[in-house]
Amino acid sequence: MTRAIIKNGKAEPLPLLPPDWPEGTEVQLEKLSQPEGNGVLTKALDVWKAELEALAAEIDPEDDERVAQALALIRKEAKEIGRQEKT
């Protein structure tokens, strides 16, 4: 569902409208409950944050170490390639 916020008397979509909605497409807007704080944007960020935290909790702590080792290897190989190109 596309959401929007009213600014200066116009509905501004959050985020941008779907590409399959060409200019002139008629849509229907319904008012949500009174927004708190920053309204719709705050609620969307809260949902996103909760989803992100839930996903992060599922990450195996050993994955951090594997990623760190892989990055170290990539950096080492990149330096070696750079040295070879200079000679």
N, C-alpha and C positions, 0 to 999 in steps of 0.2 A: 504494500500500500504506500503510495506517495503521500508524504506529509508536507504541510506548508505552515508558514507563520505570516501573520499580517504585519506589514511594515509600510508606513506612509499610505495606508488605505489600499494596498495591493497585496495579493497573496504571493509570497516568495517560497518556492518549493525547497524542501530540505530532503535529500540533496537535489541535484538537478533533475528535471523531468526525464522520463524514459525516452529513448530515441525513437520509439515507435509511436510517439504522440506528436504528430506534425502540427505546425502552426494552424490554429483555428479549431483544434480538437476541443469539444465541449466536455467539461468536467463538472462534478458536483462537489461542493465543499460543505462539511459539517463542522460546527464548532465543538471542540473538545471541552472537557471540564476546565475551569479557570486554571491557567498555568501558574506554577509556583516558581519563584526565582526567574530563571531564564526560560521557563516554559518548556516547550516541546524539545528544544535543543538539550536542555538539562536532562530531561527524561531519556532521550536517545543516548546521551553520553553515559548515563547511569546503567542502562541496559548493556551498552557496549562494554563498559568496565566490568560488569558482573560476568559477562560471557568470556572476556579475556582472562579474568582471574580464575574462572573455572577451568579454562583450557591450560593455563599456566600450572595449576595444581596437579594436572595429569602428567606433566613432564617428568621423565625419569631424571633424577639428579646426576646420574652418570652421563647423561646426554651433554650436560654443560662441559664436562671434562673432554668428551669426544670432540665436541665442536672446537674447544680451545686447542686441542692437539691438531685438528685438521687445519685450523687457521695458521698455527705456527708452521706447519709443514708447507702450506701454500706460500707464506711469506718467505720462508727459506728458499723454496724453489724459484720464486720470483726474483730474489736477489741473485741467485746463481745464474739465471737466464740473463739478467741485466749485466752481470759481469762478463758473461760470454759474448754478449753483443758489443761490448766496448773493445774487445780484443780482436 
